[in-house]
Amino acid sequence: MDTKIRKQIYLDPQQNEYLKRTSKESGLTEAEIIRQALNTQVQRLRVPARRLSAWERERQFLQKLLDLGPVPGMRTWKREDLYER
């Protein structure tokens, strides 16, 4: 068995009732339900961090392209020119 650290938490009466009912229906201990809920929450919060790192890599890629400056021989028009047509 893994080493566990004891924590004391306070629940609203409604949360307590839900926890007891879920424990009875699932056959899991109340502590296990709380641990699973915590794991789910931690997992959910980690996803945006991964997305943020992907955006950071994209930003670095775009910055490298901007640092190259204008490419010779490419378009000679500006965006504003399109609106004058």
Distance bins in CASP14 RR format, pairs under 12 A and 6 or more apart:
PFRMAT RR
TARGET T0000
AUTHOR 0000-0000-0000
RMODE 2
METHOD distances of the structure
MODEL  1
2 32 0 0 0 0 0 1 0 0 0 0 0
2 35 0 0 0 0 0 1 0 0 0 0 0
4 29 0 0 0 0 0 1 0 0 0 0 0
4 31 0 0 0 0 1 0 0 0 0 0 0
4 32 0 0 0 0 0 1 0 0 0 0 0
4 34 0 0 0 0 0 1 0 0 0 0 0
4 35 0 0 0 0 1 0 0 0 0 0 0
5 31 0 0 0 0 0 1 0 0 0 0 0
5 35 0 0 0 0 0 1 0 0 0 0 0
6 31 0 0 0 0 1 0 0 0 0 0 0
7 31 0 0 0 0 1 0 0 0 0 0 0
7 34 0 0 0 0 1 0 0 0 0 0 0
7 35 0 0 0 0 0 1 0 0 0 0 0
7 38 0 0 0 0 1 0 0 0 0 0 0
8 31 0 0 0 0 0 1 0 0 0 0 0
8 34 0 0 0 0 0 1 0 0 0 0 0
9 15 0 0 0 0 1 0 0 0 0 0 0
9 16 0 0 0 0 0 1 0 0 0 0 0
9 19 0 0 0 0 0 1 0 0 0 0 0
9 30 0 0 0 0 0 1 0 0 0 0 0
9 31 0 0 0 0 0 1 0 0 0 0 0
9 34 1 0 0 1 0 0 0 0 0 0 0
9 35 0 0 0 0 0 1 0 0 0 0 0
9 37 0 0 0 0 0 1 0 0 0 0 0
9 38 0 0 0 0 0 1 0 0 0 0 0
10 16 0 0 0 0 1 0 0 0 0 0 0
11 17 0 0 0 0 1 0 0 0 0 0 0
11 18 0 0 0 0 1 0 0 0 0 0 0
11 19 1 0 0 1 0 0 0 0 0 0 0
11 20 0 0 0 0 0 1 0 0 0 0 0
11 30 0 0 0 0 1 0 0 0 0 0 0
11 33 0 0 0 0 0 1 0 0 0 0 0
11 34 0 0 0 0 1 0 0 0 0 0 0
11 37 0 0 0 0 0 1 0 0 0 0 0
12 18 0 0 0 0 1 0 0 0 0 0 0
12 19 0 0 0 0 0 1 0 0 0 0 0
13 19 0 0 0 0 0 1 0 0 0 0 0
13 20 0 0 0 0 0 1 0 0 0 0 0
14 20 0 0 0 0 0 1 0 0 0 0 0
14 21 0 0 0 0 0 1 0 0 0 0 0
15 21 0 0 0 0 0 1 0 0 0 0 0
15 22 0 0 0 0 0 1 0 0 0 0 0
15 30 0 0 0 0 0 1 0 0 0 0 0
15 33 0 0 0 0 0 1 0 0 0 0 0
15 34 0 0 0 0 0 1 0 0 0 0 0
15 37 0 0 0 0 0 1 0 0 0 0 0
16 22 0 0 0 0 0 1 0 0 0 0 0
16 23 0 0 0 0 0 1 0 0 0 0 0
16 30 0 0 0 0 1 0 0 0 0 0 0
16 33 0 0 0 0 0 1 0 0 0 0 0
16 34 0 0 0 0 0 1 0 0 0 0 0
17 23 0 0 0 0 0 1 0 0 0 0 0
17 24 0 0 0 0 0 1 0 0 0 0 0
17 30 0 0 0 0 0 1 0 0 0 0 0
18 24 0 0 0 0 0 1 0 0 0 0 0
18 25 0 0 0 0 0 1 0 0 0 0 0
18 26 0 0 0 0 0 1 0 0 0 0 0
18 30 0 0 0 0 0 1 0 0 0 0 0
18 33 0 0 0 0 1 0 0 0 0 0 0
18 34 0 0 0 0 0 1 0 0 0 0 0
18 37 0 0 0 0 0 1 0 0 0 0 0
19 25 0 0 0 0 0 1 0 0 0 0 0
19 26 0 0 0 0 0 1 0 0 0 0 0
19 28 0 0 0 0 0 1 0 0 0 0 0
19 29 0 0 0 0 0 1 0 0 0 0 0
19 30 1 0 1 0 0 0 0 0 0 0 0
19 31 0 0 0 0 1 0 0 0 0 0 0
19 32 0 0 0 0 0 1 0 0 0 0 0
19 33 1 0 0 1 0 0 0 0 0 0 0
19 34 1 0 0 1 0 0 0 0 0 0 0
19 36 0 0 0 0 0 1 0 0 0 0 0
19 37 0 0 0 0 1 0 0 0 0 0 0
20 26 0 0 0 0 0 1 0 0 0 0 0
20 27 0 0 0 0 0 1 0 0 0 0 0
20 28 0 0 0 0 0 1 0 0 0 0 0
20 29 0 0 0 0 0 1 0 0 0 0 0
20 30 1 0 0 1 0 0 0 0 0 0 0
20 33 0 0 0 0 1 0 0 0 0 0 0
20 34 0 0 0 0 0 1 0 0 0 0 0
21 27 0 0 0 0 0 1 0 0 0 0 0
21 28 0 0 0 0 0 1 0 0 0 0 0
21 30 0 0 0 0 0 1 0 0 0 0 0
21 33 0 0 0 0 0 1 0 0 0 0 0
22 28 1 0 0 1 0 0 0 0 0 0 0
22 29 0 0 0 0 0 1 0 0 0 0 0
22 30 0 0 0 0 1 0 0 0 0 0 0
22 32 0 0 0 0 0 1 0 0 0 0 0
22 33 1 0 1 0 0 0 0 0 0 0 0
22 34 0 0 0 0 0 1 0 0 0 0 0
22 36 0 0 0 0 0 1 0 0 0 0 0
22 37 0 0 0 0 1 0 0 0 0 0 0
23 29 1 0 0 1 0 0 0 0 0 0 0
23 30 1 0 1 0 0 0 0 0 0 0 0
23 31 0 0 0 0 1 0 0 0 0 0 0
23 32 0 0 0 0 1 0 0 0 0 0 0
23 33 1 0 1 0 0 0 0 0 0 0 0
23 34 0 0 0 0 1 0 0 0 0 0 0
23 36 0 0 0 0 0 1 0 0 0 0 0
23 37 0 0 0 0 0 1 0 0 0 0 0
24 30 0 0 0 0 1 0 0 0 0 0 0
24 33 0 0 0 0 0 1 0 0 0 0 0
25 33 0 0 0 0 0 1 0 0 0 0 0
26 32 0 0 0 0 1 0 0 0 0 0 0
26 33 1 0 0 1 0 0 0 0 0 0 0
26 36 0 0 0 0 1 0 0 0 0 0 0
27 33 0 0 0 0 1 0 0 0 0 0 0
28 34 0 0 0 0 1 0 0 0 0 0 0
28 35 0 0 0 0 1 0 0 0 0 0 0
28 36 1 0 0 1 0 0 0 0 0 0 0
28 37 0 0 0 0 0 1 0 0 0 0 0
29 35 0 0 0 0 1 0 0 0 0 0 0
29 36 0 0 0 0 0 1 0 0 0 0 0
30 36 0 0 0 0 0 1 0 0 0 0 0
30 37 0 0 0 0 0 1 0 0 0 0 0
31 37 0 0 0 0 0 1 0 0 0 0 0
31 38 0 0 0 0 0 1 0 0 0 0 0
32 38 0 0 0 0 0 1 0 0 0 0 0
32 39 0 0 0 0 0 1 0 0 0 0 0
33 39 0 0 0 0 0 1 0 0 0 0 0
33 40 0 0 0 0 0 1 0 0 0 0 0
34 40 0 0 0 0 0 1 0 0 0 0 0
34 41 0 0 0 0 0 1 0 0 0 0 0
35 41 0 0 0 0 0 1 0 0 0 0 0
35 42 0 0 0 0 0 1 0 0 0 0 0
36 42 0 0 0 0 0 1 0 0 0 0 0
36 43 0 0 0 0 0 1 0 0 0 0 0
37 43 0 0 0 0 0 1 0 0 0 0 0
37 44 0 0 0 0 0 1 0 0 0 0 0
38 44 0 0 0 0 0 1 0 0 0 0 0
38 45 0 0 0 0 0 1 0 0 0 0 0
39 45 0 0 0 0 0 1 0 0 0 0 0
39 46 0 0 0 0 0 1 0 0 0 0 0
40 46 0 0 0 0 0 1 0 0 0 0 0
40 47 0 0 0 0 0 1 0 0 0 0 0
41 47 0 0 0 0 0 1 0 0 0 0 0
42 49 0 0 0 0 0 1 0 0 0 0 0
43 49 0 0 0 0 0 1 0 0 0 0 0
43 50 0 0 0 0 0 1 0 0 0 0 0
44 50 0 0 0 0 0 1 0 0 0 0 0
45 51 0 0 0 0 0 1 0 0 0 0 0
45 52 0 0 0 0 0 1 0 0 0 0 0
46 52 0 0 0 0 0 1 0 0 0 0 0
46 53 0 0 0 0 0 1 0 0 0 0 0
47 53 0 0 0 0 0 1 0 0 0 0 0
47 54 0 0 0 0 0 1 0 0 0 0 0
48 54 0 0 0 0 0 1 0 0 0 0 0
48 55 0 0 0 0 0 1 0 0 0 0 0
49 55 0 0 0 0 0 1 0 0 0 0 0
49 56 0 0 0 0 0 1 0 0 0 0 0
50 56 0 0 0 0 0 1 0 0 0 0 0
50 57 0 0 0 0 0 1 0 0 0 0 0
51 57 0 0 0 0 0 1 0 0 0 0 0
51 58 0 0 0 0 0 1 0 0 0 0 0
52 58 0 0 0 0 0 1 0 0 0 0 0
52 59 0 0 0 0 0 1 0 0 0 0 0
53 59 0 0 0 0 0 1 0 0 0 0 0
53 60 0 0 0 0 0 1 0 0 0 0 0
54 60 0 0 0 0 0 1 0 0 0 0 0
54 61 0 0 0 0 0 1 0 0 0 0 0
55 61 0 0 0 0 0 1 0 0 0 0 0
55 62 0 0 0 0 0 1 0 0 0 0 0
56 62 0 0 0 0 0 1 0 0 0 0 0
56 63 0 0 0 0 0 1 0 0 0 0 0
57 63 0 0 0 0 0 1 0 0 0 0 0
57 64 0 0 0 0 0 1 0 0 0 0 0
58 64 0 0 0 0 0 1 0 0 0 0 0
58 65 0 0 0 0 0 1 0 0 0 0 0
59 65 0 0 0 0 0 1 0 0 0 0 0
59 66 0 0 0 0 0 1 0 0 0 0 0
60 66 0 0 0 0 0 1 0 0 0 0 0
60 67 0 0 0 0 0 1 0 0 0 0 0
61 67 0 0 0 0 0 1 0 0 0 0 0
61 68 0 0 0 0 0 1 0 0 0 0 0
62 68 0 0 0 0 0 1 0 0 0 0 0
63 69 0 0 0 0 0 1 0 0 0 0 0
65 71 0 0 0 0 1 0 0 0 0 0 0
68 74 0 0 0 0 0 1 0 0 0 0 0
70 76 0 0 0 0 0 1 0 0 0 0 0
70 78 0 0 0 0 0 1 0 0 0 0 0
75 81 0 0 0 0 1 0 0 0 0 0 0
75 82 0 0 0 0 0 1 0 0 0 0 0
77 83 0 0 0 0 0 1 0 0 0 0 0
77 84 0 0 0 0 1 0 0 0 0 0 0
77 85 0 0 0 0 0 1 0 0 0 0 0
78 84 0 0 0 0 1 0 0 0 0 0 0
79 85 0 0 0 0 0 1 0 0 0 0 0
END
